[in-house]
């Protein structure tokens, strides 16, 4: 029998009273404190006399946002709001998710990371440096809450498509975990952003006297590995074996090996590899309802052979095998290009690593992407190498000549790194392509007046729901199969109406519901495979999830008075 809605602990304690209430972002309601609450808490007179409703406060924030001249200023305003009134911050995000997403995450978060030293106001996570080895347990103990359920950690070496930003990469874990709460309802107090600052090879930052990180070249090798190992061990010791740890924006050479090293020891995933793969495969599965046929009828060409492209390729192979293809035949459907050209067996230019080699094809070496497109004749062209504008008019037109409805996914972030724009893709295929991008693009009006809404292959369709399901149902290890199940669930939520509008994902406004469905599927999969730690199994998984999601409505801080029975 399912439990009723979980009762949250009352946050007010005897230690917090008066101005301290207003300084705690978890407790502060600003002008929404009622007169009785102000009197009871010792804050009467510290606020303007008006008592505002949350709706009025929200309207005030939205008007202030509209008056900002650019999205970076809007980002700073939102972060300031998060620092002073957490509930109102998430109310604004949840009620205006489609509008706020590009501000708190890609593409604006990229610029925010580049300017992080200038806009830094208040620490929102832990900075652990290479010089803190041997003391990481003590640093984790400094974090004010001990009920951490989810950690997002980066070393800042590969921030979006912007490269090495060192400790400025903190904006990524902060943004990701804000989406954990806004999209999936994970309690913000159970989220911990972490940067492992091991230096930077970004010469601009090394020369900048205002840089707020370690001004040393990156530490590598055993020294670096020992730091990561100590962090993982300390985090699990403090927060438990089921604490979810998400790797974010590590460079390719570290991302793959850390995922392989820790995936069967701890509860981890890498969003750049597995989350990107899942959302891309979801878009491809939905695209099949436009292009027709089965997944195995398609062939795929990737511009890029890094962690995103390889992650997508690996998950596509799993989906193709599920359709009945043998492993090698499934891999033969995929071709990869890196900066040295097409990945071929025995490539003269070299650079074919172990992870790339499984997709090496028996073709002549080629370096020109247009030549590769004409030779391979893919039905789907996927960009994930952060080379802006690489999908030229000739390439897009060739895809349109080869296919009635070519699939073109320009997945690189931020917008400046997109392989092509939505307008270019539609224009050069006469509106026939199925398009998706990593960053948002505005709707495109075709010459016949039809309006197409480009699909945004945003990882936020996937990772918040996977994280929520993992946390609530006690999934100890997150397999690639879970991400394939998440992709199928996301694709299944795309309606015919969405497809008619050119979308291969549900509108971003519906992403909270997508997360609930994915979390429920993660739980269902966990119980089916015997990897869910929760006991007993709830009879209604969705109801169980909804009862435990974060509520952005204010608490009532009026004292709970009661009387004793009268005595004779």
N, C-alpha and C positions, 0 to 999 in steps of 0.2 A: 504494500500500500504506500503510495507516494506521500511524502511529507508535505505539510502546508508551506507557504512561502517562508523562506529562511528569514529569521529575525536578525537584523544587524545589531551589533553591540552599540549602545549609546555612546557616542564619541566624547561627550562632555565628562570631564573628571574634575575632582576638587583642585587638581593642580592647574587647571586652566580656568581663568576667570578674568573679567575685565578686558583690558586691551589685548591680552593674549588670545582671546577668542577671535578677535578681528585679524590677528596676525597669522592664524592657522588657516590655510586655504581650504582644508577639509571641513572646517566648521563655519567659516565666515559666510554669512548670507547678505552682507552689505545692508542696504536700505530695506531688505525684505524682513529683517528682524522686527517682530511685532513689538508694541509698546510694553507688554507684559514680559516678553523675553528680554528686552533691553534692561528692564528694571531688575529682573531676576538674575541676570548674568553680569550686572554691574557695568553695562556699557551705555546706559541712558545718558544722553548728552554728548556722546562721542560720535554720533551719527547725525546727519540732517534729520529734521523732524518728520519728513514724509516717510510713510510705510509703503513700499512699492510691492507690487505683485511680481512674481518671476517673469511673467509675460512682459511687463513694462521694462524690467531690467534687460531682458533679451532685446527688446525693441531699441533700447538705448545703445546697446552694444552694436547692433546691426547698423544703426545710423552713423555711429562713430566709424565703423568699418568703411562705410560708403564714402566718408569724407577723406579717407587716406588716399594718397596719390599713387601708391603702387602696392603690389602684393607683398613685398618684403616688409613694408610698414604695417600691413595687415597681419602678417605673421608675428611681428614683434608685439602688436596689440593683443593678439590671441594668447601668446605666451605670458604676457603680463597678467591677463585675465586668469589663466591657469594658476599663476603664482598666488593670486589673492582670493579667488573664489572658484574652487574646483567644480562644484555642482553647476554653477552658471556656465562655466566653460564647456562642460559636456552637454548641457542643454542646447547651447548655441550650435555646437557641432552636430548633434543628433537631429535637430530640427532643420538644419540647413546643410546637410551632409554633402550634397552634390556641389554646393557653392564653396564649402569650406575645405573639401578634400584637396583641391589643387593648391591651397594655401598652407595647410599644415603638413602636407606631404608633397610628392612630386607634382609640378616642377619647382615650386617655390622653395622647398626645403633644401634643394641643391644650392641655391643662392644663399640661403640662410647659413648653410654649413661653410661656404666660402667666406662669409662675413661673421662667423660665429664669435670671433674674438672681439668684434666691435659691438655686437648686440647682446653679449653675455650679461645677464642680470643676476641670476640666482642659480646655484647648482640644482639640477634636476636629476642627477645620477651620480655614479661613482667613477672617479678617475683613478685608475690603477696603473702605475708606471713600472717600467722595467726595473727601476731601482727599489721597488717595494717587494721584491722577491723575499720570501720568508716571513712576510707580514700581512699576507692577503686576508687571512682569517680575521685579523684585527681591523682591517679596513672594512670588511663586510659587516663586522659588528658595529661599525659607526653608522650604518644605515638605520634610520629611525624606526623602521618596522621590521618585524621578524617573520611575518606570515607571507613571505615572498613566494609566489607560485609561478612567475614567469620572468625570465631575464632575457633581454636582447643585448648582445655584446658585439662590439666591432673593434678592430684595430685601426680603422680609418685609412687603410691602404688603397681601397678601391671604392670611393664614394660615388654611387650612381655611375655616370659616365665621366666624372670629373677628375678621377685619379686620386692621388695620395693627398689627403687633407689632414693627416695626423689627428690630433685630439679634437680638431674642429668637427670631426665626424660624429661627435656626440649628438648632433641634431637628428641623426638617423634613428638611433635607439629611442630617443625621446618621442619622435614622430610616430615610429612604429607602435610603441606602447600606448600612445594616445589613441591610435586606431584600434588596438586591442579592446579598449574601453568603449570608445564611441561606436564601433561597429559590432563588437561581439559581447559587450557588457561585462568584460573582465574587470574585477574591482581594481581601481587605480592604486590602492594601497598595497596590492599584491604584485605590483609590477616594478621592476628594477632595471633602469638603463645603465649600461657599463661601457666605458672605453678603456681598452688596454693600450696605454700610450707607450709605445716602444721606439718613439722617435719618428722622423719623417725624412723622406728623400726629396721632398718638395723644396727646391732651393729658395723659392720666394718666401716660404715660411721660415726657413732656416736663417734667412737674412733679415727677417722682420723683427725689430725689437719689441713689437707689441704682440707677437705670437704668444699664446697662453699655454702652449704645451712644451714638452721637452725639446730643446733645440739641439738635437743630435741626429746623425744619420740613423736610419732604422737598425735596430739590433735584430740579427737573424740567427739561424742555426740553433744549436742546443740551448743557448741562453734564452732565446725566444720561446722555444718549445717547452722549456721548463716553466716559464711564466704561465703559459696557457694551461699546462697540466696542473700547476698549483692552484690556479683560479678554478678550474673545473672541480678539483677535489674539495677545495674550501667551500665552494658554492653548494655542492651537494651535501657536504657535512653539515652546513648551517641550515639549509632550507629543505633538505630531504631528497631522497632518490627520485621522487616524482616531480621535482621542480623542473619546469620546462626551460631549456636554454636554447635560444635562437641565435645562430651565427649570422652576422649581417655584414656585407661589404668587406669581406676579407679578399685578398688577391687570389687569383685562380689557383696558384700553386699551393696555397695554404687551405683554401676553401674545401677542395676535394679531400685532401688527406685528413683534415680535422673531422670532416663528416664521417669518413670511413673509420677513423680511429675511435670516435666516441659514440657512434650511433647505436652500438650494441652494448655500451657500458652505461650510458645515461639517456635521459629523455631529451634528445636534441633534434633539431633540423636546421637546414640552411635555406633561407628563403630565396636567395639569389639562384640557387640550383633547383630546389624542389618546389618552392612556391611559384617561381616564374614558370617552371615546367607545367605545373598543374593548371595555372590560369591560361597558358598558351594552348595546352591540349583541350581545355574546356572550350576555348574559342574555335578550335579546329573541329571538334565534335559537333558543335552547333552549326558550323559552316556546312557540314555535310548535308544538312537539311535544305540548304540553298543550292549547292553544287550537285547533289544527288550521289548515289552510290555509297560504297563502304569506305572505311578508312584505308583498307588495303588497296583500293583502286588509285590511291594517290602516291605521288613522290614528292619529296621535300628537299629544298635547297636552303641551307643556312648561310647567311652572311655573318660570320663569326663562329669561333670554335672554343669559346670560353665557357665559364661555368653555366651561364644562362642557356646557351645553345646546346651544350652537352646534356644539361638537365632535361631540356625539352625533348631532345633526341632519345634519351634513355627512357623517358616516360612514354613517348610515342611507340617505342619498341615494345614496352609492356602492353600497351593497348592493342598493338598489332598482333602480338602473341595471343592475347585474350580473344582476338578474332579468329585465331587458328593458324597463323603463320609460324613456321619454324623460326628460330632465333636469327640465323644468318640471312634468311629471306627478308625478315623484318628489318634488319640493319641495312640491307641493300636498297631499301626504299629511301634512304637518307644520305645526302651528300653535304659535306661541310666545307666552308672556305674560311681560312684565316688570313692574316696579313701577308703570308707567303703564297697564297693561292689555294687551289682545290686540294683537299686532303687525299692524296693518292698513295698507293703502296710503293715504297721505294722512292719517294719524292726527292729529287736532287737537291732542292733547297733545304731539306731537313725540317726540323721543328715538329715532327709528328710524335707527340707524346703518347704515353700508354693509353690515356683516356681518349685521345683522338684516333688512335690506330684502329680501334674496332669499327670505325666508319670509313677507313681508307678504301678507296675504290680502285678498280682496274681500268684506269683511264690515263690518257696522256696528261702531263703536267700543264696546268693552265693558271694564269694569274689574273686574267681579265674576267670580271663577273658577267659581262654581257656574253662573252664567248662561252662561259660555263652554262649560262641559262639556255643558250641556243643548242648546246650539246646535250645537257642533262634533260632538258624539257620538263622542268618540274611543274606540278599543279599548284604547289604552294611555295612561296618565297618568304622567308622569315629572317628579319634583321635583328641582331642582338649584340652588335659589336661596338655601338656608340660611335659610328662613323656617319656623321650627319650628311644627308643628301646623297648617299651612295646609290640609292635606287633612282637612277636617272630616267628621263623621259624614254630613252631608247629601251632601257630594261623593262620598264612598266609596259610599254607598248608591245614588246616581245612577249611578255607574259600574257597580254590580252590576245595576241595572235595565236599563241599556243593553246589557250584555254577559253572556253565559253565564259566561265566565271572563275578567274584566277583568284587564289587566296594570297593576299599580300598583308603581312603583319610587320609593321615597323615598330618594334618593341623597345628600342633604346630610350633611355631617360638621361637628362631632362629633354624638353622639347627641342632645344638646339641640336641635340644629338640624334633626333629621329631620322631614319633612313629616307623618309619622304613624308610629305604632308598628306592628310586625307584628301584635300582638294586635288593634289597632283595625281594620287592613285585613281580617284574617280574620273578625273578629266581624261587621262591617257588610256583608260579602258572603256570610255563612253559609259561610265557608271555601272559597268558589269562586274567589277571586282568585289570580293568580300574583304573588307579592310578592318584592321584593328591596330591600335597603337599603344605604346606604353604610357605616354602622356596624353592629356585630353586635347582634342581638336573640336572646333566649332562645327555645327551641322553644315552640310554642303548642299546647295540647291543646284540640281541638274538643269540643263537647257530646257527640258520638258516641264520644269516646275516641280518635279518630285524632290522632296527633301530627304537626305540620308543622314543618319546619326551615327558617326563613326564609333565603333566599339572601342572602349579603352580596356586593354588587357592589363588591368591594374591588379597587382598581387593581393590587394585588400579584399578581393572577392574570395580569396582562399585562406590566407594565413590566419586571420582572426578566428574564423570558424574552426579551423583545425586546432588552433591553440585552445579555444574554449572547450571543444570536445575532449581534447587530451587532458586538460586540467580537471574537468568535472567528472570524467569517467576513469581517471587514474590510468591512462595509457602509459606504460613504462618506456616503450621504444616506438618511435614513429617510422613506419616503413614507407617505402615508395608506393606500396599498394594503397595506403591511406590517402596519399595525394592523388592517385588515379581515381579513387572513389569520390574524392572531393571534386575533381574535374568533371566526372560524369554527373554528379548532383548539380553543379553549377550550370552545365550545359542543358540539363533537363529542365531548368527553371526559365530558359529562354522560350518565350511564347511565339506563336506564328506572327502576332502583331509586331513583336520586337524584330523578327526577321524581315518583315515587310519594310521596316524602317531602316534596314541596314545594320541593325545591332546583332552582335553575336554574344552579347552578355546582357543580363538584366540591367535596367537603368541603375546608376549608382545610388539613386534615392531608395532603392529596394535592397541595398547590400546588407542591411541588418537582418532582414528576413532570410537572405541567402546564407548568412553566417549561422543562423539557428538551424537551418536545414542541413548544412554541412556538419555542424557539431553533432546533430542527432545521428547523421550517417556514420560519423567517426565512432560514436558510442555503439551504434548497432554493429558496425564492423568489429569493434573491440570485443563485444560479447560473443559474436559469431566465432571469432578466431581464438577466444580464450585469453586475450591480452588486456582486458579491462580489469582494473583493480577494484572498482566499486562493487560493493555487495550490500544488499541484494540488488538485482537489476530493477530499475524503475519500470513500472508498467507502462508509463507514457513518457518517452524520452524527451519529446519536445516540451511537455509541460514541466518536467523536471528542470530542463535548461532555462526556460523562461522565468521560473521562480527564483533562479539564482543569478540572474543578470543584474548588473549595476543599475541602480535607480537614481536618476539625476534630480529627483524632486527633493526639496529641502526637508530636513528633519524638524520635528516639533521640539523645541527646547524649553517649553513651559514645564515648570516643576509638576511632578505627578503627586498631587496631594491626596491624602486619604485620612479617614477618621478611625479612631478606635471605638469599639463598642462601649456604650454607656454602662457605667457600673452603678449599683444601688448605693 
